[in-house]
């Protein structure tokens, strides 16, 4: 068990980070903390994707003019898979825009209610007449 | 031109979204015609695509001529092409009707509104057309982010509702992305057709099972399936009316499309039906959605919020069809994607028109509305009959297929729930129709109030889309046999 944890430690860190982010999104009452939760969750996903790509002693997937170039970069077993990195570049763009939209909405909420605590907002909105179910 | 039609469907609204941003600064009035042009062109391209699919079969469009497993590929088969036409037609009608209420509610923000509106449409069309798992994620997020922004510009409670939607939506998208990652590490591919060939050897792998679970939960969050629907009523109630008439018909249907695509095309039906009991779970969740959506709709006093809960119940219908996973069930589900888009479009357009004219949306505030807005209310009644499931309207036919499917699969309780929900819908809509049509008994002095109520219909730019939607409901009902025989029977996966 210990071996499993040590040899795959990056995946364990990914799971722990994801759970922290998930808890913050669901459990925290402050809207800023929720947004930080979103970010932790998404960063954990980046860690996961990049972990799946990496290899111990792997080289760059560039055939010429690169560090450690040559025959190494042709065998799939000896270079780091570039595709998850590319996917994560796109995912980072999505995450930044999510953050931007979330912050903009939060400014609207703050202007309207003068607070960012969820329970205080709900109190002002008289939630009881509209059950959240 | 015909060869390029699949990519034009997506690219035209995308480019025009940025053109609006540039030209809108010059003259604000130009935004509306540009939007209509863009969506009409996109609609034409999707009709062309559907025609090509019907005559020659599945289209494979390679972006940049990269070979499929490496490059991104657009695959259009009967299912895609059908949903593409629905999405572009519904967004065209919603766009036409947006003119007056945007001028009234969002005058300062017209440029941004139409720009984001087109991005939203781009997102929906991209989700439907793509044949690549990661590309689907990107389009899903384009559609969702545009949706958060559009909802947040609504009335008082809108920003908070939109924030809640953002939290749920982001969880859903992240789960979907994790599912894509898990499939990628087991198969090394992101192409849907490629995945469906590689995956059968790996069906017993735990990683594939986890990926499937992530997909199912993520997509259910996006399409607001019953226990995960909590974001929907608030978001669609507080959204501005042109936005809710675009989002309410389409977001959930596009989610249902993703679910069908993943369960029966990426994974083979054998996996989703026999290997793990995914379809059984879906049937019971759908039963819950139908029942609780209808019951909560019954408890509402606000017309728009009531429609939002009916939408939750309608999502249940489609999911039930997917869960039944036999020929009749899936026919019903795919037909209901069309029918429900038009029913919801008509209902939300009517509510938008009523709010535009009277500013009211309490059910009890609808007195004498049938004298004021006779055509609008007539379409409301047609749409209500369709939700209930009265024969000449389209809602009857999809419900008929669903009940046949439930009986074929020996699911008697869900079949009962379907019938019960029709009864509940009768009560829900009769409450509205009673308030709108039947006049209060004012004793012998009655009749005095009748004289000073003149016809004050919605403006033409709102009335015409409402009438088109109402006519669509009748038309698709009459033509449903033809739709099933030319398109839907080829859209069903081949296992049945």
Boltz contact constraints between the chains, C-beta under 6 A:
constraints:
  - contact:
      token1: [A, 25]
      token2: [B, 167]
      max_distance: 6.0
  - contact:
      token1: [A, 38]
      token2: [B, 170]
      max_distance: 6.0
  - contact:
      token1: [A, 41]
      token2: [B, 174]
      max_distance: 6.0
  - contact:
      token1: [A, 45]
      token2: [B, 177]
      max_distance: 6.0
  - contact:
      token1: [A, 49]
      token2: [B, 181]
      max_distance: 6.0
  - contact:
      token1: [A, 52]
      token2: [B, 185]
      max_distance: 6.0
  - contact:
      token1: [A, 87]
      token2: [B, 134]
      max_distance: 6.0
  - contact:
      token1: [A, 94]
      token2: [B, 141]
      max_distance: 6.0
  - contact:
      token1: [A, 97]
      token2: [B, 145]
      max_distance: 6.0
  - contact:
      token1: [A, 98]
      token2: [B, 170]
      max_distance: 6.0
  - contact:
      token1: [A, 101]
      token2: [B, 145]
      max_distance: 6.0
  - contact:
      token1: [A, 101]
      token2: [B, 148]
      max_distance: 6.0
  - contact:
      token1: [A, 101]
      token2: [B, 149]
      max_distance: 6.0
  - contact:
      token1: [A, 102]
      token2: [B, 166]
      max_distance: 6.0
  - contact:
      token1: [A, 105]
      token2: [B, 152]
      max_distance: 6.0
  - contact:
      token1: [A, 105]
      token2: [B, 159]
      max_distance: 6.0
  - contact:
      token1: [A, 105]
      token2: [B, 162]
      max_distance: 6.0
  - contact:
      token1: [A, 105]
      token2: [B, 163]
      max_distance: 6.0
  - contact:
      token1: [A, 108]
      token2: [B, 159]
      max_distance: 6.0
  - contact:
      token1: [A, 109]
      token2: [B, 159]
      max_distance: 6.0
  - contact:
      token1: [A, 109]
      token2: [B, 160]
      max_distance: 6.0
  - contact:
      token1: [A, 132]
      token2: [B, 230]
      max_distance: 6.0
